[in-house]
Every structure is written in structure tokens, then in C-alpha cells.
Amino acid sequence: MQQLLWIETLLKLSVGLALVLAPLSTIKLFGLPPTGSGFWPRLLGSLLIGIAGALFLEGSVPESRGLGLAGCLIVNFSAVSMMSALLVLEAGPPSARGRAVMWALVILLVWLSVLEIANL
């Protein structure tokens, strides 16, 4: 069981890092449909990294019974970090409405993370 968690962690982490660091090259290498920008591959990569972090936590904590709030916190932190970075670097949505929605999601995920920290 533990080996399966570590294999899944490494798989998600490696694909996530590839998508974050070289999104267009990675989707071309994997034969995925091309995109006009690296926005969606990077966002997917950040979520895969967050899931890998949550799986790492699951495998590291003895007697763990699931990812729970700590795992959700890691996934949320990963998503918020990437979305904020894309928005600050102006690599996110080109429209004002898209940027507003992304900032609203960032604020919502930060708020949820604060609630999760309070309940840990």
C-alpha cells in the first residue's frame, strides 16, 4: 500500500513539474491537443503538484485515514500559488472578466484554507 502511494506521488509530482516548467513542450511530448498558451497546462500541473503533496502527507503520517483537511490545504495552496503567479505575471486570462474570476477564486481558496487551518 505504501509503495503504491509513493509511486503515485512521484508520478503526479513529475508530470506536474513538467507541466508547470515547460507546459507547451510537455503537451507536445505527450501528444496532447495544443493550446494557445501555457495557462491551462500550468494550472493542471499546479494541481497535480498539490495532489502529490497531499499524497506525500498521507504516506508520511502513521495511522492516517485519508487526506482530510491537511491534504485539502496543500492542494488549495498549490492552486492559489499558481493562479496568483499567473495573474501577477500577466500570463493568465486576457479578458478583464477572466482575471476577475481568477482573483475571486484565489480569494475563495485562501479563505477556505484559513478555515481548514483553523479546524486542523
Sine and cosine of phi, psi and omega as CSV:
sin_phi,cos_phi,sin_psi,cos_psi,sin_omega,cos_omega
0.00,0.00,-0.73,0.68,0.00,-1.00
-0.89,0.46,-0.66,0.75,0.00,-1.00
-0.89,0.46,-0.62,0.78,0.02,-1.00
-0.89,0.45,-0.66,0.76,0.05,-1.00
-0.89,0.46,-0.68,0.73,-0.02,-1.00
-0.93,0.37,-0.63,0.78,0.04,-1.00
-0.90,0.44,-0.71,0.70,0.01,-1.00
-0.90,0.44,-0.63,0.77,0.04,-1.00
-0.87,0.49,-0.75,0.66,-0.01,-1.00
-0.91,0.42,-0.63,0.78,0.01,-1.00
-0.89,0.45,-0.77,0.64,-0.02,-1.00
-0.90,0.43,-0.64,0.77,0.01,-1.00
-0.90,0.43,-0.70,0.71,-0.05,-1.00
-0.93,0.37,-0.69,0.73,0.03,-1.00
-0.92,0.38,-0.65,0.76,0.03,-1.00
-0.88,0.48,-0.71,0.70,0.03,-1.00
-0.90,0.45,-0.65,0.76,0.02,-1.00
-0.88,0.47,-0.68,0.74,0.00,-1.00
-0.93,0.37,-0.58,0.82,0.01,-1.00
-0.96,0.29,-0.69,0.73,-0.10,-0.99
-0.99,0.15,-0.57,0.82,-0.03,-1.00
-0.60,-0.80,0.94,0.35,-0.15,-0.99
-0.88,0.47,-0.73,0.68,-0.08,-1.00
-0.94,0.34,-0.63,0.78,0.05,-1.00
-0.92,0.40,-0.62,0.78,-0.02,-1.00
-0.92,0.39,-0.71,0.70,-0.01,-1.00
-0.93,0.38,-0.53,0.85,0.07,-1.00
-0.93,0.37,-0.69,0.72,0.02,-1.00
-0.88,0.48,-0.65,0.76,-0.02,-1.00
-0.99,0.15,-0.10,0.99,0.01,-1.00
0.96,0.28,0.46,0.89,0.01,-1.00
-1.00,0.08,0.33,-0.94,0.00,-1.00
-0.87,0.50,0.68,-0.73,-0.02,-1.00
-0.93,0.37,0.48,-0.88,0.06,-1.00
-0.85,-0.52,0.32,-0.95,0.00,-1.00
-0.97,0.23,-0.33,0.94,-0.01,-1.00
-0.54,-0.84,0.11,-0.99,0.03,-1.00
-1.00,0.01,0.14,0.99,-0.09,-1.00
-0.86,0.52,-0.84,0.54,-0.07,-1.00
-0.93,0.37,-0.66,0.75,0.07,-1.00
-0.88,0.48,-0.62,0.78,0.02,-1.00
-0.92,0.40,-0.65,0.76,0.02,-1.00
-0.90,0.44,-0.68,0.73,0.07,-1.00
-0.88,0.47,-0.69,0.73,0.02,-1.00
-0.86,0.51,-0.67,0.74,0.00,-1.00
-0.91,0.42,-0.61,0.80,0.04,-1.00
-0.93,0.36,-0.62,0.78,0.07,-1.00
-0.89,0.45,-0.62,0.78,0.05,-1.00
-0.90,0.43,-0.66,0.75,0.04,-1.00
-0.89,0.45,-0.67,0.75,0.04,-1.00
-0.91,0.41,-0.64,0.77,0.06,-1.00
-0.88,0.48,-0.65,0.76,0.05,-1.00
-0.89,0.45,-0.66,0.76,0.03,-1.00
-0.91,0.41,-0.64,0.77,0.06,-1.00
-0.91,0.41,-0.62,0.79,0.06,-1.00
-0.87,0.49,-0.70,0.72,0.04,-1.00
-0.88,0.48,-0.69,0.73,0.01,-1.00
-0.86,0.51,-0.68,0.73,-0.03,-1.00
-0.97,0.23,-0.34,0.94,-0.06,-1.00
-1.00,-0.01,-0.41,0.91,-0.07,-1.00
-1.00,-0.05,0.90,-0.44,0.03,-1.00
-0.89,0.46,0.55,-0.83,0.03,-1.00
0.87,0.49,0.43,0.90,0.03,-1.00
-0.94,0.34,0.61,-0.79,-0.01,-1.00
-0.89,-0.45,0.48,0.88,-0.01,-1.00
0.73,-0.69,0.19,-0.98,-0.08,-1.00
-0.93,0.36,-0.67,0.75,0.06,-1.00
0.87,0.50,-0.38,-0.92,-0.07,-1.00
-0.92,0.40,-0.58,0.81,0.00,-1.00
-0.90,0.44,-0.65,0.76,0.05,-1.00
-0.92,0.40,-0.66,0.75,0.05,-1.00
-0.88,0.47,-0.62,0.78,0.02,-1.00
-0.88,0.48,-0.68,0.73,0.01,-1.00
-0.91,0.42,-0.70,0.71,0.01,-1.00
-0.90,0.44,-0.70,0.71,0.02,-1.00
-0.88,0.47,-0.68,0.73,0.00,-1.00
-0.88,0.47,-0.66,0.75,0.02,-1.00
-0.89,0.45,-0.72,0.69,-0.01,-1.00
-0.90,0.43,-0.71,0.70,-0.01,-1.00
-0.89,0.46,-0.66,0.75,0.00,-1.00
-0.87,0.49,-0.74,0.68,-0.03,-1.00
-0.94,0.35,-0.70,0.71,-0.01,-1.00
-0.88,0.47,-0.67,0.74,0.02,-1.00
-0.90,0.43,-0.69,0.73,0.01,-1.00
-0.89,0.47,-0.69,0.72,0.02,-1.00
-0.89,0.45,-0.63,0.78,0.01,-1.00
-0.94,0.34,-0.69,0.72,-0.02,-1.00
-0.91,0.41,-0.62,0.78,-0.01,-1.00
-0.99,0.12,0.08,1.00,-0.01,-1.00
0.83,0.55,0.61,0.79,0.05,-1.00
-0.95,-0.32,0.19,0.98,-0.02,-1.00
-1.00,-0.03,-0.47,-0.88,-0.03,-1.00
-0.88,0.48,0.62,-0.78,-0.03,-1.00
-0.97,0.23,-0.39,0.92,-0.06,-1.00
-1.00,0.01,0.44,-0.90,0.04,-1.00
-0.89,0.45,-0.63,0.78,0.02,-1.00
-0.89,0.45,-0.68,0.73,0.03,-1.00
-0.88,0.47,-0.68,0.74,0.04,-1.00
-0.91,0.42,-0.64,0.77,0.02,-1.00
-0.89,0.45,-0.68,0.73,0.03,-1.00
-0.90,0.44,-0.68,0.73,0.01,-1.00
-0.89,0.46,-0.70,0.71,0.04,-1.00
-0.90,0.45,-0.61,0.79,0.04,-1.00
-0.89,0.45,-0.65,0.76,0.06,-1.00
-0.91,0.42,-0.65,0.76,0.04,-1.00
-0.86,0.51,-0.75,0.67,-0.01,-1.00
-0.89,0.46,-0.68,0.73,0.01,-1.00
-0.89,0.45,-0.69,0.72,0.00,-1.00
-0.93,0.37,-0.58,0.81,0.07,-1.00
-0.91,0.42,-0.69,0.73,0.03,-1.00
-0.87,0.49,-0.71,0.70,0.05,-1.00
-0.88,0.47,-0.63,0.78,0.01,-1.00
-0.90,0.44,-0.64,0.77,0.05,-1.00
-0.89,0.46,-0.66,0.75,0.05,-1.00
-0.90,0.43,-0.63,0.78,0.02,-1.00
-0.91,0.41,-0.64,0.76,0.04,-1.00
-0.89,0.45,-0.66,0.75,0.00,-1.00
-0.90,0.43,-0.42,0.91,-0.04,-1.00
-0.98,-0.22,0.09,1.00,0.02,-1.00
-0.94,0.33,0.00,0.00,0.00,0.00
